[in-house]
Amino acid sequence: MNPIDNHIKFALSIKDPNVIFFDYGYEYKQNRRIKVYRATVKTGLERCPQCGFDQFNHNGHYLSRVTYLAANASEPVYLELHKERLLCKNCGTSVMATTELVDKYCNISRATRQKIFMHLQDDRTQKSIACDNNVSPSTVCRYLDKYDDLFRRNYNYLPEHLAMDEVRGVGGVLHFICINGAGDHEIQQILPDRLKQNIIAYFKQFPLSVRQRVKTVTLDLNSYYQDIVKVVFPNAKIIVDRFHIIAMMTRAFNQSRVQLMKQYSKRTKEYRILKFAWKLYLKHCDDLEVKQLFYDRHLRQQVTQQERVQLGLELDETLANTYTIMQGIMTCLKNYDKDGLVIYLYHNEQLSPKMKATLITFKKNLEIILNASESKYSNGPIEGINRMIKQIQRTAFGFRNYHHLVSRIKLQQMRTKPNKKTALEVA
């Protein structure tokens, strides 16, 4: 029993019996101190794989230096493998020893490649991953290109609930993104652009029977995607994301408040009432504090949040009516009240022009607006994924290669959902 071999194998987590370590030491490479472990790799063959003869002639060793895992990135580790070479006495076939530590004709160990794969799932730059694993950034990019084969391409399945949106990616181009709207919210597809013909062409690759199983599609009020859904998903119900509905109303109210505020002098109390604490106007009325007082330094008095909002609404009846409509629709969406939503959309008067324009848009899309009032699905998960994609690009200082960006998104999804394989595909 070789104690050096046992100790090194234990330290490096190596179990291959054909690898026998006999020496170790320090060397210098490009002014850096490196650790080198030297080992002999036995063939373990008893017969020639070509003719089956059982006698060989020793033909020296093939020297290979392999990059290996290092606990300290500033002190790289190399394995100096002396691979045994044999010649068959019968047919002259040359045989060289191999090991599970590294692929044939490769100088980077499988353990290092696995570590690179794990690091690519983190929010890190490829250059820092390369430095930690003692490889070049181009090597990391090369491995990144290979990971696309890890993900399945299945044109015989689509989830029953889909969510669609776009995200800004390579070169500022908007990419189409589609995810599972329920369950674990796996990414289904990211396309290089959001052209209508390309999106339709992608979904037409699925058989009609598969597309007919899609029950709902959640999206924003962009009519562009509504036309696509009607073409490729004949049985799907279109649902507008509730967040976009509320965002349009709060934006309309905020613009109305600012227009009224500008009618007063900046030194007046009315201006200060409308100018400051603007976030309270946008909160749901049920969330406003009605008992706890706070000191408003702009008004120089103590008020509750509800009283603070009421002071602003008392300045103008149109603004008060606009606020009532906004809060009423928000309440109906929160309580899934379809009938109440219809009442607020059609029975209103004396509203600001901005809110009137918003309600006209809602009436034009009445069917999908009402679907949102009775459905639990939203675009919240896809907005979260878009935020993750933006963070990946921010950390990497942007991507020039679309496939690299998509691969990083895939790997990030693998880390957040380790028990699921994404159905994402590079087009």
Secondary structure, 3 states (H helix, E strand, C coil): CCHHHHHHHHHHCCCCCCEEEEEEEEEEECCEEEEEEEEEECCCCCCCCCCCCCCEEEEEEEEEEEEECCCCCCCCEEEEEEEEEEEECCCCCEEECCCCCCCCCCCECHHHHHHHHHHCCCCCCHHHHHHHCCCCHHHHHHHHHHHHHHCCCCCCCCCCEEEEEEEECHHHCEEEEEEECCCCCCEEEECCCCCHHHHHHHHCCCCHHHHCCCCEEEECCCHHHHHHHHHHCCCCEEEECHHHHHHHHHHHHHHHHHHHHCCCCCCCHHHHHHHCCHHHHHCCHHHCCCCCCEEECCCCEEECHHHHHHHHHCCCHHHHHHHHHHHHHHHHHHCCCHHHHHHHHHCCCCCCHHHHHHHHHHHHCHHHHHHHHHCCCCCHHHHHHHHHHHHHHHHCCCCCCHHHHHHHHHHHHHHHCCCCCCCCCEC
